[in-house]
Amino acid sequence: EYGMFMQYNEKHWFNYKSEDIREFELLGTVLGVAIYNGIILDLHFPLFVYKKLCGLKPTLEDLAEIYPEVVRGLKQLLGYNGSNLEEDMDINFQLTLNYLGGTETIDLKPGGGDIMVTKDNREEYVTLYVKTLLEDLVSTQFNAFQKAFVDVCDGKSLKLFEPEELQLLICGSPVLDFYELEKATSYDNGYDKNSETIKHFWEVVHELSEADKRKLLFFATGSDRSPIGGLGKLAFVITRPGGDTDRLPTSHTCFNHLLLPDYGSKKKARATFKKSNHKFNWFWDVVNFFFGVSNVNPS
């Protein structure tokens, strides 16, 4: 009903209203299996998700990944040097969430509506604010996700990773070198690196913008990022599915396998490659659909 995730600043965070607990368990299992099989996933989680998976507590700086305006306000509170914080800011131990056109007020501690924030307790207020948003509200959803993930990946082994390393292992690197990918690519069913269509293909690829290169990589592999070690470590295969045709290329993303028809001329090949690349955009819409994104903002 509510969707599994909230979206803010292009990051996905767990929706505290979601009741799709089995889906969160499934997602945790998928992440674990992806690591086991060396599969790169197109995820847009903030870094503190990986910190939590590594057993670390999120901080005020982590909150800035999804709510930068809120963090700026909290830092102003911590840096307040006036003489009467209660009158100047009029804040109590509550937070208000704007959700799907409505609002919900949550106590940060029992009786929070009757407790004013002062210079003496403002650090406690900020600590509870972060804890409530990033831990307490989503504990049911995140715990289901984490338990399933740890069931696949030995919990002890996770302690060997820094959060940034775990994120890189799951999501890959944003640094893309398509010349390395060209060197590492294998060919099948009649193609080799000297085939005319293959030469035309790589010429067009190297002419693409960075954004279009990412779309192409996503179309062919299911991710727009490279594995650890770069694109030269990707087991990428281009297959000849048949002779000259007007059909666009297709792919088997699970196997990093691009099916590239053997177009009869360089002009036709170039036009078809660029036409197909513009059609990759719909994949992004599909991803957002399956994420079931909602928007939530605290105030």
C-alpha positions in Angstrom: 0.0 0.0 0.0 2.8 2.4 0.9 5.7 1.1 -1.1 8.9 -0.3 0.3 11.1 2.8 0.1 11.1 6.5 0.4 13.2 8.6 -2.0 15.2 11.7 -1.2 18.1 13.1 -3.0 18.1 10.1 -5.4 18.6 7.8 -2.4 16.3 5.0 -1.3 15.6 4.6 2.4 13.3 2.2 4.1 9.6 3.2 4.4 8.6 3.0 8.1 5.0 2.6 7.0 5.6 -0.4 4.8 4.2 -3.7 5.8 6.0 -5.7 3.1 8.2 -7.5 5.6 8.7 -10.6 3.4 9.8 -8.4 0.6 12.5 -6.9 2.8 13.6 -10.4 3.7 13.7 -11.2 0.0 15.8 -8.1 -0.7 18.3 -9.0 2.0 18.6 -12.5 0.5 19.1 -11.1 -3.0 21.9 -8.9 -1.8 23.6 -11.8 -0.1 23.3 -14.0 -3.1 24.6 -11.2 -5.3 27.8 -11.0 -3.3 28.2 -14.8 -3.3 27.9 -14.8 -7.1 29.8 -11.6 -7.8 26.8 -9.8 -9.3 26.7 -6.0 -9.3 23.3 -4.6 -8.3 21.8 -1.2 -9.3 21.0 0.0 -5.8 20.7 3.6 -4.5 21.0 3.2 -0.8 22.8 5.8 1.3 26.1 4.8 2.8 24.7 4.4 6.3 22.7 1.4 5.2 26.0 -0.4 4.7 27.2 1.0 8.1 24.2 -0.5 9.8 24.9 -3.9 8.0 28.4 -3.7 9.4 27.1 -3.1 12.9 27.8 0.6 13.1 25.4 3.3 14.4 24.3 6.1 12.0 25.3 9.6 12.9 24.1 13.2 12.2 26.4 13.3 9.2 24.7 10.1 7.8 21.3 11.7 8.1 22.5 14.5 5.7 22.5 11.9 2.9 18.7 11.9 2.8 17.7 15.0 4.8 20.4 17.7 4.3 18.0 20.6 5.2 17.1 18.9 8.4 20.7 18.4 9.3 21.5 22.1 8.6 18.8 23.0 11.1 20.1 20.6 13.7 23.6 22.0 13.4 22.2 25.5 13.8 20.6 24.3 17.0 23.9 22.9 18.3 25.7 26.0 17.4 23.2 28.4 18.9 25.0 31.0 21.1 22.0 33.2 22.2 20.8 33.6 25.7 17.3 32.1 25.4 17.1 29.1 23.1 13.6 28.1 24.4 12.0 31.4 23.2 14.1 31.9 20.1 13.6 28.4 18.7 10.5 27.0 20.5 11.4 23.3 19.9 10.1 20.3 21.9 11.2 16.6 21.9 9.1 15.7 18.9 9.6 15.4 15.2 6.9 15.8 12.5 6.9 13.8 9.3 5.1 15.0 6.1 3.8 11.9 4.5 1.6 11.6 1.4 0.0 14.9 1.9 -0.5 14.4 5.7 1.6 14.9 8.8 2.5 12.7 11.7 4.1 13.8 15.0 6.3 11.4 16.9 7.7 11.8 20.4 11.4 11.4 20.7 11.0 10.3 24.3 8.0 9.7 26.5 6.1 13.0 27.0 8.3 14.7 24.4 5.6 17.2 23.5 5.9 18.7 27.0 9.7 18.8 27.1 11.4 21.9 25.7 14.8 21.8 24.0 17.4 23.8 26.0 21.1 24.4 25.8 21.5 21.7 28.4 19.6 19.0 26.5 20.0 19.9 22.9 22.6 17.3 22.2 20.3 14.6 23.6 17.6 16.0 21.3 19.8 15.7 18.2 20.9 12.2 19.2 17.3 11.1 19.6 16.3 12.7 16.4 18.9 10.8 14.4 18.2 7.6 16.2 14.4 7.8 15.7 14.7 8.5 12.0 17.4 6.1 11.1 16.9 3.3 13.6 13.6 3.2 15.6 11.1 4.0 12.9 12.4 1.5 10.5 13.5 -1.2 12.9 10.9 -3.8 11.8 11.7 -3.3 8.1 15.5 -3.0 8.4 15.8 -5.9 10.8 14.0 -8.2 8.4 16.3 -7.1 5.6 19.5 -7.4 7.7 18.6 -10.8 9.1 18.1 -12.3 5.7 21.3 -10.7 4.4 23.3 -12.1 7.3 21.8 -15.5 6.9 23.4 -15.7 3.4 26.6 -13.8 4.3 28.4 -15.0 7.4 27.8 -12.2 10.0 31.4 -12.5 11.2 32.9 -12.0 7.7 31.1 -8.6 7.5 33.3 -7.3 10.2 36.2 -7.6 7.8 34.7 -4.8 5.6 34.4 -1.1 6.0 31.0 0.2 4.9 32.5 1.8 1.8 34.0 -1.6 0.8 30.7 -3.4 1.3 29.0 -0.8 -0.8 31.6 -1.3 -3.6 31.3 -5.0 -3.4 27.5 -4.9 -3.9 27.1 -1.9 -6.1 30.4 -1.7 -8.0 32.4 1.4 -8.9 31.1 4.4 -10.8 34.4 4.7 -12.6 33.9 3.3 -16.2 36.7 2.5 -18.7 35.1 1.2 -21.9 38.5 0.7 -23.5 39.2 -1.9 -20.8 35.8 -3.5 -21.4 36.6 -3.7 -25.1 39.8 -5.5 -24.4 38.1 -8.0 -22.0 35.0 -8.7 -24.1 34.5 -12.2 -25.5 32.7 -13.0 -28.8 30.4 -15.8 -29.8 28.6 -17.4 -32.8 30.7 -16.1 -35.6 31.9 -12.8 -34.1 35.5 -11.9 -33.2 37.2 -8.6 -32.4 37.9 -8.0 -36.1 34.3 -8.5 -37.3 33.1 -5.3 -39.1 30.0 -5.0 -36.9 32.1 -5.3 -33.8 34.5 -2.6 -35.0 31.5 -0.3 -35.7 30.0 -1.1 -32.4 33.0 -0.1 -30.4 33.5 3.1 -32.5 30.0 4.2 -31.6 30.4 3.2 -27.9 33.5 5.4 -27.5 31.7 8.3 -29.1 28.8 8.2 -26.6 28.4 10.6 -23.7 29.1 9.4 -20.2 25.4 9.2 -19.5 24.7 7.2 -22.6 27.5 4.8 -21.8 25.9 4.1 -18.5 22.6 3.4 -20.1 24.3 1.0 -22.5 26.0 -0.8 -19.7 22.8 -1.0 -17.7 21.0 -2.4 -20.7 23.6 -5.1 -21.2 24.4 -6.0 -17.6 21.6 -4.7 -15.4 24.0 -2.2 -13.7 25.6 1.0 -14.7 28.7 0.5 -12.5 31.8 -1.7 -12.8 32.9 -4.5 -10.6 35.8 -4.3 -8.3 38.9 -4.0 -10.5 37.0 -2.1 -13.2 35.2 -3.0 -16.4 38.2 -5.1 -17.5 37.1 -7.7 -14.9 33.6 -7.9 -16.3 32.8 -11.2 -18.1 31.1 -9.5 -21.0 30.0 -11.4 -24.2 28.7 -10.2 -27.5 26.9 -12.8 -29.6 25.8 -12.8 -33.3 22.1 -13.7 -33.2 21.8 -13.6 -37.0 22.5 -11.7 -40.2 21.5 -8.3 -41.4 18.2 -7.2 -39.9 16.3 -4.1 -38.7 16.0 -5.5 -35.2 17.6 -3.7 -32.3 20.1 -5.4 -30.0 18.8 -7.4 -27.1 20.5 -8.6 -23.9 20.6 -11.3 -21.2 21.5 -9.1 -18.2 22.0 -12.1 -15.8 24.9 -13.3 -18.0 26.3 -9.9 -19.1 25.4 -11.0 -22.6 24.7 -8.6 -25.5 23.0 -10.0 -28.7 24.1 -7.8 -31.5 22.7 -8.4 -35.0 25.3 -8.4 -37.8 24.2 -5.2 -39.6 25.2 -5.0 -43.3 26.8 -1.6 -43.3 28.6 0.8 -41.0 25.9 3.5 -41.7 23.1 1.2 -40.7 25.0 -0.2 -37.7 25.8 3.3 -36.4 22.1 4.5 -36.8 20.8 1.4 -35.1 23.2 1.5 -32.2 22.3 5.1 -31.4 18.6 4.5 -31.9 18.7 1.5 -29.5 20.7 3.5 -26.9 17.9 6.1 -26.7 15.4 3.4 -25.9 17.4 2.2 -22.8 15.7 4.9 -20.8 12.6 2.8 -20.1 14.7 0.4 -18.0 15.1 3.2 -15.4 11.3 3.6 -15.2 11.0 -0.1 -14.6 13.5 -0.1 -11.8 11.6 2.8 -10.1 8.3 0.9 -10.5 9.6 -2.2 -8.7 11.2 -0.1 -5.9 7.7 1.2 -5.1 9.1 4.7 -4.2 7.2 7.1 -1.9 8.3 10.5 -0.7 8.6 11.4 3.0 10.0 14.6 4.6 10.6 15.4 8.2 10.0 18.9 9.6 
